Amino acid sequence: MERKPRPLIDLLLSIVIPSIILMKFSDADELGASGALVVALAFPVGLGLYELMRFRNTNYIALLGLISVLLTGGIGLLQLDAQWLAVKEAAIPALLGVAVLISARLGYPVIRLLLYNPKILDTERISTILRARGQEAVFENRLLSATYLLGATFFFSAVMNYLLASWIVVSPAGSAAFNEELGRLTLISYPVIAIPSMLMMLGIFYILWRNLHRLTGLALEEIMAPLLVDNQK
């Protein structure tokens, strides 16, 4: 089963509701620091488990998100040094960036899975025209360059995550102040990190499309997968 986009629900369950709980219900006369942390993280954990059970064959992003949330909970409940939160925030995108670069070095650019795949682009038609024009090798180099740009977006996210977490979360883990700062970090990281990263991804897609247009002569609607074009009509 394919996952249908539902950005508002994802935003509420993963960011807004947990942040409100952490910032408003962490005092001793409310849920307490540990209780608020558990309740707040239950929302993204529940969402992650639901998506893994329903889309377990395809949704690796949900798995990474679930691991990240569980690590955050472990840092808070075990009352580890708050600096570990900054390390955790940076570690996952940094590892993804390394994986992207390794895929490029091995000759299997991960950009093929994310952007240049039959669900998004009419790859069969594109490959036929590239082959007829003798532009396959040129396009492979363009895919390699796009993969390096994708890796750069992950490293950008890693650096920004570390700096933001180090700047905002300074109180001891397990305290109400730690929860409030964690909630603030969750809210701020979306416009400061997530949105710029998405814009970078759109920029990479635009560069890929421009290269395809130059090499094949196809317009955007001719490059897109037939199913996507039909859904837009």
Secondary structure, 3 states (H helix, E strand, C coil): CCCCCCHHHHHHHHHHHHHHHHHHCCCCCCCCHHHHHHHHHHHHHHHHHHHHHHCCCCCHHHHHHHHHHHHHHHHHHCCCCCHHHHHHHHHHHHHHHHHHHHHHHCCCCCHHHHCCCCCCECHHHHHHHHHHHCCHHHHHHHHHHHHHHHHHHHHHHHHHHHHHHHHHCCCCCCCHHHHHHHHHHHHHHHHHHHHHHHHHHHHHHHHHHHHHHHHHCCCHHHHECHHHHHHHC
